[in-house]
Amino acid sequence: MRHKSFDRMTCPIARSLERVGEWWSLLIMRDVLHGVTRFDALQKNLGIAPNTLTRRLGALVEAGLLERRRYSDHPPRDEYVATARGRDLNPIILALLAWGNKHCAPEGASVVLINRRTGAVVDPVLSDPATGRPVTDPDYVLAAGPVAGPRTRQRYGVPPSRRKRGVA
């Protein structure tokens, strides 16, 4: 079943889902980001059909999230390495891990993020780099961006900082 394409939507979440919204995509990216780069290892780890894995890997390469690298000529074999764009997904995957542990694992966490040096369990938090404050703080809200269309501007309004300066 083919889903509706989100590619033409201006919403950054919809456009992101166009690239990684299919459930296998994030699982493949999770594994590649954690060192599983070869087709047979991905197939074994995920329990995914070879044709599905081939399609998803192709889509991730086409989306610029993975790069195909030849590691054997005879027989021809490729591995898949995350690009800078693909590596930028890691915080999202870690956030899903934390959310899943909190809301979807009544038996407890099966995988946790730890500090490599201390061994302490870490809960990933999205923070404002300027202040260090978590963006869950009520002072942070979504606002229309500089290229937002009228519908988005109506939905999200003009950020208070631009209202004060008279920019709309």
TORGU-305308 format. One line per field, with one value per residue: residue in one letter; residue number from 0; x, y, z of N, C-alpha, C in turn. Coordinates in nm, 2 decimals, m for minus. Each point is the difference from the previous one (the first is absolute). Layout:
! TORGU-305308
code: [a,...]
pos: [NUM,...]
n_x: [X,...]
n_y: [Y,...]
n_z: [Z,...]
ca_x: [X,...]
ca_y: [Y,...]
ca_z: [Z,...]
c_x: [X,...]
c_y: [Y,...]
c_z: [Z,...]
END
This chain:
! TORGU-305308
code: [m,r,h,k,s,f,d,r,m,t,c,p,i,a,r,s,l,e,r,v,g,e,w,w,s,l,l,i,m,r,d,v,l,h,g,v,t,r,f,d,a,l,q,k,n,l,g,i,a,p,n,t,l,t,r,r,l,g,a,l,v,e,a,g,l,l,e,r,r,r,y,s,d,h,p,p,r,d,e,y,v,a,t,a,r,g,r,d,l,n,p,i,i,l,a,l,l,a,w,g,n,k,h,c,a,p,e,g,a,s,v,v,l,i,n,r,r,t,g,a,v,v,d,p,v,l,s,d,p,a,t,g,r,p,v,t,d,p,d,y,v,l,a,a,g,p,v,a,g,p,r,t,r,q,r,y,g,v,p,p,s,r,r,k,r,g,v,a]
pos: [0,1,2,3,4,5,6,7,8,9,10,11,12,13,14,15,16,17,18,19,20,21,22,23,24,25,26,27,28,29,30,31,32,33,34,35,36,37,38,39,40,41,42,43,44,45,46,47,48,49,50,51,52,53,54,55,56,57,58,59,60,61,62,63,64,65,66,67,68,69,70,71,72,73,74,75,76,77,78,79,80,81,82,83,84,85,86,87,88,89,90,91,92,93,94,95,96,97,98,99,100,101,102,103,104,105,106,107,108,109,110,111,112,113,114,115,116,117,118,119,120,121,122,123,124,125,126,127,128,129,130,131,132,133,134,135,136,137,138,139,140,141,142,143,144,145,146,147,148,149,150,151,152,153,154,155,156,157,158,159,160,161,162,163,164,165,166,167]
n_x: [0.08,m0.02,0.08,m0.07,0.05,0.09,0.07,m0.12,m0.02,m0.03,m0.08,0.09,m0.10,m0.09,0.08,0.02,m0.13,0.00,0.11,m0.05,m0.12,0.05,m0.07,0.03,m0.03,m0.08,m0.05,0.00,m0.05,m0.09,m0.02,m0.02,m0.08,m0.04,0.05,m0.12,0.09,0.01,m0.04,0.09,0.09,m0.04,0.00,0.11,0.06,m0.05,0.04,0.06,m0.10,0.08,m0.12,m0.06,0.10,0.00,m0.13,0.00,0.10,m0.06,m0.11,0.07,0.05,m0.12,m0.04,0.12,m0.07,0.01,0.12,0.00,0.08,0.08,m0.02,m0.06,0.09,0.05,m0.12,m0.07,0.05,m0.11,0.05,m0.08,0.04,m0.03,m0.07,0.04,m0.08,0.05,0.12,m0.06,m0.03,0.13,0.00,m0.06,0.09,0.09,m0.06,m0.01,0.12,0.03,m0.07,0.05,0.11,m0.03,m0.04,0.10,0.06,m0.12,0.07,0.02,0.10,0.00,0.00,0.11,0.01,0.13,0.05,0.07,0.03,m0.13,m0.06,m0.02,m0.12,m0.02,m0.07,m0.01,0.05,m0.10,0.12,m0.02,0.08,m0.08,m0.10,0.01,m0.11,m0.07,m0.02,m0.01,0.08,m0.10,0.12,0.01,m0.03,m0.08,0.06,m0.07,0.06,0.12,m0.01,m0.06,m0.09,m0.10,m0.02,0.13,0.01,m0.11,0.06,0.12,m0.05,0.02,0.12,m0.02,0.11,m0.07,m0.10,0.09,0.07,m0.13,0.06,m0.07]
n_y: [m0.12,0.09,0.06,0.10,0.07,0.02,m0.03,0.02,m0.06,0.12,m0.08,0.04,m0.02,0.05,0.09,0.00,m0.01,0.09,0.03,0.01,0.03,m0.07,m0.09,m0.07,0.12,0.03,m0.12,0.01,0.12,m0.04,m0.11,0.07,0.08,m0.12,0.02,m0.02,m0.04,m0.13,m0.03,m0.10,0.09,0.09,m0.09,m0.05,0.12,0.04,m0.11,0.07,0.00,m0.08,m0.03,m0.01,m0.07,m0.06,0.00,m0.04,m0.08,m0.04,0.00,m0.06,m0.08,m0.02,m0.01,m0.06,m0.10,m0.08,m0.05,m0.04,m0.09,m0.03,m0.12,m0.06,m0.03,m0.11,m0.02,0.07,0.07,0.06,0.10,0.03,0.12,0.05,0.09,0.12,m0.01,m0.12,0.04,0.10,m0.12,m0.02,0.14,m0.01,m0.09,0.08,0.11,m0.08,m0.04,0.12,0.05,m0.09,0.02,0.13,m0.01,m0.08,0.01,m0.06,m0.09,0.12,0.07,m0.04,0.12,0.05,0.13,m0.02,0.06,0.00,0.11,0.04,m0.04,0.13,m0.03,0.03,0.10,m0.02,0.13,0.05,0.07,0.12,0.00,0.10,m0.07,m0.11,0.07,m0.10,m0.05,m0.08,0.09,0.05,0.05,m0.13,0.06,m0.06,0.04,0.08,m0.07,0.04,m0.13,0.01,m0.08,0.05,m0.13,m0.01,0.11,m0.04,m0.12,0.05,0.10,0.12,m0.05,0.00,m0.06,m0.05,m0.03,m0.02,m0.06,m0.04,m0.12,m0.01]
n_z: [0.00,m0.09,0.08,0.05,m0.10,0.09,m0.11,m0.04,0.11,0.05,0.07,0.09,0.08,m0.08,m0.03,0.13,0.03,m0.10,0.08,0.12,m0.06,m0.10,0.08,m0.11,m0.05,0.11,m0.02,m0.13,0.01,0.09,m0.08,m0.11,0.07,0.03,m0.12,m0.02,m0.09,0.03,m0.13,0.00,0.06,m0.08,m0.10,0.05,0.02,m0.12,m0.05,m0.10,m0.09,m0.08,m0.06,0.12,0.04,m0.11,0.01,0.13,m0.02,m0.11,0.07,0.09,m0.10,m0.07,0.12,m0.03,0.06,m0.10,0.01,m0.12,0.07,m0.11,0.06,m0.11,m0.09,0.07,0.02,m0.08,0.09,0.05,0.07,0.10,m0.03,0.12,m0.08,m0.02,m0.11,m0.02,0.02,m0.07,m0.04,0.04,0.02,m0.12,m0.04,0.06,m0.05,m0.11,0.01,0.04,m0.11,m0.08,0.07,m0.01,m0.12,m0.05,0.11,0.02,m0.08,m0.05,0.01,m0.13,m0.04,0.05,0.01,m0.01,0.10,m0.12,0.05,0.03,m0.11,0.02,0.03,m0.12,0.04,m0.13,m0.01,m0.06,m0.03,0.05,m0.10,m0.02,0.06,m0.08,m0.01,0.06,m0.13,0.10,0.04,0.07,0.02,m0.04,m0.11,m0.08,m0.11,m0.08,m0.09,m0.04,m0.05,0.12,m0.05,m0.06,m0.04,m0.01,m0.06,m0.06,m0.03,m0.03,m0.08,0.04,0.00,0.14,m0.03,m0.10,0.09,0.10,m0.10,0.00,0.01,m0.12]
ca_x: [m0.08,0.08,m0.05,0.00,0.13,0.01,0.11,m0.04,m0.04,0.10,0.03,0.13,m0.03,m0.05,0.12,0.09,m0.07,0.02,0.13,0.03,m0.12,m0.03,0.05,0.13,0.11,0.07,0.07,0.12,0.09,0.05,0.10,0.12,0.07,0.07,0.10,m0.04,0.01,m0.01,m0.13,m0.04,m0.02,m0.12,m0.11,0.00,m0.04,m0.13,m0.10,m0.07,0.01,0.11,m0.05,m0.03,0.13,0.06,m0.08,0.02,0.14,0.01,m0.07,0.08,0.12,m0.05,m0.03,0.12,0.02,0.11,0.09,0.03,0.14,0.04,0.11,0.05,m0.03,m0.03,m0.12,m0.03,m0.07,0.00,m0.05,m0.07,0.05,m0.08,0.05,m0.02,m0.14,m0.04,0.05,m0.08,m0.12,0.02,m0.07,m0.14,m0.01,0.02,m0.12,m0.10,0.04,m0.04,m0.15,m0.04,0.03,m0.09,m0.15,m0.04,0.07,m0.04,0.09,0.13,0.09,0.09,0.12,0.01,0.11,0.08,0.13,0.11,0.10,m0.04,m0.09,m0.13,m0.11,m0.03,m0.13,0.03,m0.09,0.02,0.02,0.03,0.14,0.03,m0.02,0.01,m0.13,m0.07,m0.11,m0.13,m0.04,m0.11,0.04,0.03,m0.12,0.02,m0.03,0.02,0.14,0.01,m0.06,m0.14,m0.11,m0.11,m0.07,0.09,0.00,m0.12,0.00,0.10,0.02,0.13,0.07,0.01,0.12,m0.02,m0.11,0.06,0.08,m0.09,0.01,m0.10]
ca_y: [0.12,0.13,0.11,0.13,0.06,0.13,0.07,0.13,0.07,0.08,m0.04,m0.07,m0.14,m0.08,m0.02,m0.10,m0.13,m0.05,m0.06,m0.10,m0.03,m0.14,m0.05,m0.06,0.10,0.04,m0.12,m0.01,0.11,m0.04,m0.10,0.06,0.10,m0.08,m0.08,m0.11,0.07,m0.09,m0.05,m0.13,0.03,0.08,m0.09,m0.09,0.08,0.05,m0.10,0.06,m0.07,0.06,0.10,0.12,0.06,0.05,0.12,0.11,0.05,0.09,0.13,0.08,0.05,0.11,0.11,0.06,m0.04,m0.10,m0.01,m0.14,m0.02,m0.13,m0.05,m0.12,m0.01,m0.14,0.05,0.14,0.02,0.14,0.03,0.12,0.09,0.12,0.12,0.11,0.02,m0.12,0.01,0.10,m0.07,m0.07,0.05,m0.04,m0.14,m0.01,0.05,m0.10,m0.10,0.05,0.00,m0.14,m0.05,0.06,m0.02,m0.12,m0.11,m0.01,m0.09,0.07,0.04,m0.10,0.07,0.13,0.08,0.02,0.08,m0.10,0.02,m0.02,m0.11,0.04,0.00,0.14,0.02,0.10,0.11,0.11,0.12,0.12,0.02,0.13,0.01,m0.13,m0.04,m0.09,0.07,m0.03,0.12,0.07,0.12,m0.03,m0.03,m0.01,0.13,0.00,0.03,0.10,m0.03,m0.05,0.05,0.06,m0.10,m0.03,0.13,0.01,m0.11,0.02,0.14,0.07,m0.01,0.12,0.08,0.07,0.09,0.11,0.08,0.04,m0.08,m0.10]
ca_z: [0.00,m0.02,0.08,m0.06,0.01,0.08,m0.05,m0.04,0.12,0.06,0.14,0.01,0.05,m0.11,m0.09,0.06,m0.01,m0.14,m0.01,0.11,0.07,m0.01,0.12,m0.01,m0.03,0.12,0.06,m0.08,0.04,0.13,m0.01,m0.07,0.09,0.10,m0.06,m0.09,m0.13,m0.12,m0.03,0.07,0.15,0.01,m0.02,0.11,0.12,m0.01,m0.04,m0.11,m0.13,m0.08,m0.10,0.07,0.04,m0.12,m0.03,0.11,m0.01,m0.12,0.03,0.10,m0.07,m0.08,0.09,0.05,0.14,0.00,m0.11,m0.04,m0.02,m0.04,0.08,m0.06,m0.14,m0.04,m0.07,0.03,0.13,0.04,0.13,0.00,0.10,0.02,m0.04,0.10,0.01,0.07,0.14,0.07,0.05,0.13,0.11,m0.01,0.03,0.15,0.06,m0.01,0.10,0.13,0.01,0.00,0.13,0.09,m0.03,m0.07,0.06,0.14,0.07,0.03,m0.11,m0.05,m0.05,0.06,m0.04,0.11,m0.02,m0.02,0.11,0.14,0.01,0.05,m0.09,m0.04,m0.07,m0.10,0.01,m0.11,0.08,m0.07,0.01,0.05,0.14,0.07,0.05,m0.09,m0.08,0.05,0.08,m0.07,m0.07,m0.14,m0.08,m0.14,m0.06,m0.14,m0.04,m0.10,m0.13,0.02,m0.08,0.08,0.08,0.11,0.09,0.07,0.10,0.11,0.04,m0.01,0.13,0.08,m0.02,m0.12,0.02,0.07,m0.09,m0.11,m0.12,0.00]
c_x: [0.09,m0.07,0.01,0.14,m0.01,0.10,m0.04,m0.05,0.11,0.04,0.13,m0.02,m0.05,0.11,0.09,m0.06,0.01,0.12,0.01,m0.13,m0.04,0.08,0.14,0.11,0.07,0.07,0.13,0.10,0.06,0.12,0.13,0.08,0.07,0.09,m0.04,m0.02,m0.02,m0.14,m0.04,m0.02,m0.12,m0.12,m0.02,m0.05,m0.15,m0.11,m0.08,0.02,0.10,m0.05,m0.04,0.12,0.06,m0.07,0.02,0.14,0.01,m0.07,0.08,0.13,m0.05,m0.04,0.12,0.04,0.11,0.08,0.03,0.15,0.03,0.11,0.05,m0.04,m0.04,m0.04,m0.02,m0.08,0.02,m0.03,m0.06,0.05,m0.08,0.08,m0.01,m0.15,m0.06,0.04,m0.08,m0.13,0.02,m0.07,m0.15,m0.02,0.02,m0.13,m0.11,0.03,m0.05,m0.15,m0.05,0.02,m0.10,m0.15,m0.04,0.07,m0.04,0.09,0.14,0.08,0.08,0.13,0.00,0.12,0.09,0.12,0.11,0.11,m0.04,m0.09,m0.14,m0.11,m0.03,m0.14,0.02,m0.11,0.04,0.01,0.03,0.15,0.04,m0.02,0.02,m0.13,m0.07,m0.11,m0.14,m0.05,m0.11,0.04,0.03,m0.13,0.04,m0.05,0.02,0.15,0.00,m0.06,m0.14,m0.10,m0.11,m0.07,0.08,0.01,m0.13,m0.01,0.09,0.03,0.14,0.07,0.01,0.12,m0.01,m0.11,0.06,0.07,m0.08,0.02,m0.11,0.00]
c_y: [0.12,0.11,0.13,0.06,0.13,0.09,0.15,0.09,0.09,m0.03,m0.08,m0.14,m0.09,m0.03,m0.10,m0.13,m0.06,m0.08,m0.12,m0.05,m0.15,m0.07,m0.07,0.10,0.04,m0.12,m0.02,0.11,m0.03,m0.09,0.05,0.10,m0.07,m0.11,m0.13,0.06,m0.09,m0.06,m0.12,0.02,0.08,m0.09,m0.09,0.07,0.04,m0.11,0.05,m0.08,0.07,0.11,0.13,0.08,0.07,0.13,0.12,0.05,0.09,0.13,0.08,0.06,0.12,0.12,0.07,m0.03,m0.11,0.01,m0.15,0.00,m0.14,m0.05,m0.13,0.01,m0.13,m0.08,0.15,0.02,0.14,0.01,0.14,0.09,0.12,0.12,0.10,0.02,m0.12,0.01,0.10,m0.06,m0.06,0.06,m0.03,m0.14,m0.02,0.05,m0.10,m0.11,0.04,0.00,m0.14,m0.06,0.05,m0.04,m0.13,m0.13,m0.02,m0.10,0.06,0.02,m0.12,0.06,0.14,0.07,0.02,0.09,m0.10,0.01,m0.04,m0.13,0.04,0.00,0.15,0.01,0.11,0.11,0.10,0.13,0.12,0.02,0.14,0.01,m0.13,m0.05,m0.10,0.07,m0.05,0.11,0.07,0.13,m0.03,m0.04,m0.01,0.14,m0.02,0.04,0.11,m0.02,m0.06,0.07,0.06,m0.09,m0.03,0.12,0.01,m0.10,0.03,0.14,0.04,m0.01,0.13,0.09,0.09,0.11,0.13,0.10,0.06,m0.07,m0.11,m0.08]
c_z: [0.00,0.09,m0.08,0.02,0.08,m0.06,m0.04,0.12,0.05,0.14,0.00,0.06,m0.11,m0.10,0.06,m0.01,m0.14,m0.02,0.09,0.07,m0.01,0.11,m0.01,m0.01,0.13,0.07,m0.08,0.04,0.15,0.00,m0.07,0.09,0.12,m0.05,m0.08,m0.14,m0.12,m0.01,0.08,0.15,0.02,m0.01,0.13,0.13,0.00,m0.03,m0.11,m0.12,m0.08,m0.10,0.07,0.05,m0.12,m0.04,0.09,m0.01,m0.12,0.02,0.10,m0.07,m0.09,0.08,0.06,0.14,0.01,m0.13,m0.02,m0.03,m0.03,0.10,m0.06,m0.15,m0.05,0.12,0.04,0.13,0.05,0.15,0.00,0.12,0.01,m0.05,0.12,0.03,0.08,0.15,0.08,0.05,0.13,0.12,0.00,0.04,0.15,0.07,m0.01,0.10,0.14,0.02,0.01,0.13,0.10,m0.02,m0.06,0.06,0.15,0.08,0.03,m0.13,m0.04,m0.06,0.06,m0.06,0.12,m0.03,0.00,0.11,0.14,0.01,0.05,m0.11,m0.03,m0.07,m0.10,0.02,m0.11,0.08,m0.10,0.01,0.06,0.15,0.08,0.06,m0.08,m0.07,0.04,0.09,m0.07,m0.07,m0.15,m0.07,m0.15,m0.06,m0.15,m0.04,m0.11,m0.13,0.01,m0.08,0.09,0.09,0.12,0.09,0.08,0.12,0.11,0.04,m0.02,0.14,0.07,m0.03,m0.13,0.01,0.07,m0.09,m0.12,m0.13,0.00,m0.13]
END
